[in-house]
Amino acid sequence: MTTQANTKRIQRVVLLGIGLLAGWSVSSAWHQLPPRVASHFNARGQPDGYMPREAFLADLALLGGGFIVLLLLAPALLRVLPSSLINLPHRDYWLAPERRNASFEYIAIWFGWFAIGTSVLLVVMLHLTLRANIAGTGLHPVAAGLSLGVYLVGVLTSLVYFHRKFKSLPSTA
């Protein structure tokens, strides 16, 4: 089995584990939640938006889960687009027939890690939101801000590596 296939399998297992963790968090907190849960918080962590807990769970599953699925499907969707519609440094080189599959494999793995990072952020924010609702307090702004900051640093770092991969052409020595 190739390294890329192993990486994709590891990514699927990690995403499944994150999904199971999210499900466990919700199921273990469900009966402790008020009928109307705080679903949005201001910059100070004070709740400023509420919804029925069933709607909260449905929104979480549809929006959060849907976004992760979209991230995982994006490489397959990109494969069917004409190369002219794909914004990639040195697109003609990297998407030439002899390199196209390898380029899209790299992109698929990159999107897989991006989906994992996003899933981790969503589960952390879910945990903080559930804790705030059970305790009847606001969202912990330091924990939320730190989580978002770590996520953004990770996104920026991964974008730099992604761009570096495609910005230069191999030397023809």
C-alpha positions in Angstrom: 0.0 0.0 0.0 1.4 3.4 -0.9 2.2 6.1 1.6 -0.6 8.3 0.1 -3.1 5.5 0.6 -1.9 5.0 4.2 -2.2 8.8 4.8 -5.8 8.8 3.4 -6.7 5.8 5.6 -5.2 7.5 8.7 -7.2 10.7 7.8 -10.4 8.7 7.6 -9.8 7.0 10.9 -9.0 10.3 12.6 -12.1 12.0 11.1 -14.2 9.0 12.2 -12.8 9.3 15.7 -13.5 13.1 15.8 -17.0 12.5 14.6 -17.5 9.8 17.3 -16.1 12.2 19.9 -18.6 14.9 18.8 -21.4 12.4 19.0 -20.4 11.3 22.4 -20.1 14.9 23.7 -23.6 15.7 22.6 -25.1 12.5 23.8 -23.5 12.8 27.2 -24.6 16.4 27.6 -28.0 16.2 26.0 -30.1 15.7 29.1 -28.2 18.4 31.0 -28.9 21.0 28.4 -31.7 23.5 28.8 -34.5 23.3 26.2 -33.2 26.6 24.6 -29.5 26.6 24.3 -27.2 29.6 23.8 -25.9 29.1 20.3 -24.1 32.3 19.7 -21.8 34.4 21.9 -20.4 37.9 21.7 -16.7 38.7 21.9 -16.8 38.7 25.7 -18.3 35.2 25.7 -21.8 36.3 26.7 -24.7 34.5 25.0 -26.5 36.7 22.5 -28.4 34.0 20.4 -30.5 31.1 21.4 -32.3 28.2 19.7 -34.0 25.0 20.7 -31.5 22.3 21.5 -32.9 20.0 18.8 -32.4 22.8 16.2 -28.9 23.4 17.6 -28.0 19.8 17.1 -29.5 19.7 13.6 -27.6 22.9 12.6 -24.4 21.5 14.0 -24.8 18.2 12.1 -25.8 19.9 8.8 -23.5 22.9 8.8 -20.5 21.4 10.6 -20.8 17.9 9.1 -21.7 19.3 5.7 -18.7 21.6 5.6 -16.4 18.7 6.4 -17.9 16.6 3.7 -17.5 19.5 1.2 -13.8 19.7 2.2 -13.4 16.0 1.5 -15.3 16.1 -1.8 -13.5 19.2 -3.1 -10.5 17.4 -4.6 -12.9 15.1 -6.5 -14.8 18.1 -7.7 -11.6 19.8 -8.8 -10.6 16.8 -10.8 -13.6 17.2 -13.1 -13.1 20.9 -13.7 -11.2 22.1 -16.7 -7.6 23.1 -15.8 -8.4 26.7 -16.9 -10.8 27.0 -13.9 -8.3 25.9 -11.3 -6.2 28.6 -9.7 -2.8 27.0 -9.0 0.7 28.4 -9.4 2.2 27.0 -12.6 -1.1 25.3 -13.3 -0.1 24.1 -16.8 2.9 22.3 -15.4 1.3 20.7 -12.4 -1.9 19.8 -14.2 -0.2 18.4 -17.3 -1.4 14.8 -18.0 1.7 13.2 -16.7 1.5 15.0 -13.3 -2.2 15.6 -13.0 -3.0 12.5 -10.8 0.0 13.1 -8.5 -1.0 16.8 -8.1 -4.6 15.9 -7.2 -3.4 13.2 -4.8 -1.4 15.9 -3.0 -4.4 18.2 -3.0 -6.7 15.5 -1.7 -4.3 14.8 1.2 -4.0 18.5 1.9 -7.8 18.9 2.0 -8.0 15.8 4.3 -5.7 17.5 6.9 -7.6 20.7 6.5 -10.8 18.8 7.2 -9.2 17.3 10.3 -8.1 20.7 11.6 -11.5 22.2 11.0 -13.2 19.2 12.7 -11.0 19.6 15.8 -11.9 23.3 16.0 -15.6 22.5 15.7 -15.5 19.8 18.4 -13.6 22.1 20.7 -16.1 24.9 20.2 -18.9 22.4 20.6 -17.4 21.3 23.9 -17.1 24.9 25.1 -20.6 25.7 24.0 -22.1 22.6 25.8 -20.1 23.5 29.0 -21.4 27.1 28.9 -25.0 25.9 28.5 -24.8 23.3 31.2 -23.2 25.7 33.6 -25.4 28.5 32.6 -22.4 30.8 32.0 -20.9 32.4 29.0 -18.4 30.9 26.6 -14.9 30.9 28.0 -13.4 33.7 25.8 -9.8 32.8 26.4 -10.3 29.2 25.5 -12.4 30.1 22.4 -9.9 32.7 21.3 -6.9 30.5 21.8 -8.6 27.6 19.9 -9.5 29.9 17.0 -5.9 31.4 17.0 -4.3 27.9 16.9 -6.6 26.9 14.1 -5.8 30.1 12.1 -2.1 29.6 12.6 -2.5 26.0 11.4 -4.5 27.1 8.3 -1.9 29.8 7.4 1.0 27.4 7.9 -0.7 24.8 5.7 -1.4 27.3 3.0 2.3 28.3 3.0 3.3 24.7 2.5 0.6 24.2 -0.1 1.8 27.3 -2.1 5.5 26.3 -1.7 4.7 22.9 -3.2 3.2 24.4 -6.4 5.0 27.8 -6.7 8.3 26.5 -8.0 9.1 24.0 -10.8 11.6 21.2 -10.3 15.0 22.1 -11.8 15.8 20.5 -15.1 19.5 19.7 -14.5 
